[in-house]
Amino acid sequence: MNLEQMLDSDIQVNQERFRELVSRYPTLYALWDWERKELKIEAFRKALGGLSSGESIMAVFFARIWLGKTEDYSYNIIGASFDFVHAAKALDSESLLLIADFFKEPFFP
């Protein structure tokens, strides 16, 4: 297996790991086109206003992971940024644990 194939394999594994995380939030899961492997940007922006506080926080968290790069880059795309303090105050323990586990072993699809 050459380097390109190994990197492609890693990307596929990470995309599947990511999809499994998002699948815990059915409303958010629908904001991705999993066959095309892309975030539905317009649907995402529209959905943010109608999501619960917790869903909105997790949506932005997932979008930031998916889009990667810099805060400015993803902010310009999704129009929102992730706030750790707000997350700590608003999220349930299951969502906080998911975030903590991500930071123990970060990966990017």
C-alpha positions in Angstrom: 0.0 0.0 0.0 1.5 3.4 -1.0 1.3 6.6 1.0 -1.7 8.0 -0.9 -3.7 4.8 -0.3 -2.8 4.8 3.4 -3.9 8.5 3.7 -7.2 7.7 1.8 -7.8 4.8 4.1 -7.3 7.0 7.2 -9.7 9.6 5.8 -12.3 7.0 5.2 -11.9 5.5 8.7 -12.1 9.0 10.3 -15.2 9.9 8.2 -16.9 6.8 9.5 -15.9 7.6 13.1 -17.3 11.0 12.6 -20.5 9.8 11.1 -21.0 7.5 14.1 -20.6 10.4 16.5 -23.1 12.6 14.6 -25.6 9.7 14.3 -26.2 10.1 18.0 -28.0 13.3 17.1 -30.6 12.5 14.4 -31.5 16.1 13.7 -27.9 17.0 13.1 -27.2 13.8 11.1 -29.6 15.0 8.4 -27.4 18.1 7.9 -24.7 16.0 6.2 -24.9 14.4 2.8 -23.1 11.2 3.7 -22.9 9.8 0.2 -21.3 12.9 -1.1 -19.3 13.4 2.1 -20.2 17.0 2.6 -22.0 19.3 5.1 -25.2 20.8 3.6 -24.1 24.4 4.3 -27.4 26.2 3.5 -29.5 23.6 5.4 -27.0 23.9 8.3 -27.3 27.7 8.5 -31.1 27.6 8.3 -31.3 24.8 10.9 -29.1 26.7 13.5 -31.9 29.1 14.3 -34.5 26.3 15.0 -32.3 23.9 17.0 -32.4 23.6 20.8 -29.5 25.2 22.6 -27.7 21.9 23.0 -28.3 20.8 19.4 -27.0 24.1 18.2 -23.8 23.8 20.3 -23.2 20.2 19.0 -24.0 21.2 15.4 -21.3 23.9 15.5 -18.9 21.5 17.3 -19.4 18.9 14.6 -19.2 21.4 11.8 -15.9 22.7 13.1 -14.4 19.2 13.2 -15.7 18.5 9.7 -14.5 21.8 8.2 -11.2 21.8 10.1 -8.7 24.4 9.2 -9.0 27.6 11.1 -11.7 29.2 13.2 -12.0 32.1 10.7 -12.3 29.6 7.8 -15.2 27.6 9.4 -16.8 30.7 10.8 -17.0 32.3 7.4 -18.7 29.1 6.1 -21.2 28.3 8.9 -21.5 31.7 10.5 -21.0 30.4 14.1 -18.2 29.5 16.4 -17.9 27.0 19.2 -17.9 28.4 22.7 -16.5 26.0 25.4 -17.9 27.9 28.3 -21.4 28.0 26.9 -21.1 24.3 26.1 -20.0 23.5 29.6 -23.1 25.4 31.0 -25.7 24.1 28.5 -24.9 20.6 27.5 -25.9 17.3 29.1 -23.3 15.0 30.5 -23.4 12.7 27.4 -22.6 15.5 25.0 -19.9 16.8 27.3 -18.3 13.4 27.5 -18.4 13.1 23.7 -16.5 16.4 23.4 -14.0 15.4 26.1 -13.4 12.1 24.4 -12.8 13.9 21.1 -10.1 16.0 22.8 -8.4 13.0 24.2 -8.0 11.6 20.7 -8.8 14.2 18.1 -9.3 13.1 14.5 -10.5 15.0 11.5 -12.5 13.6 8.6 
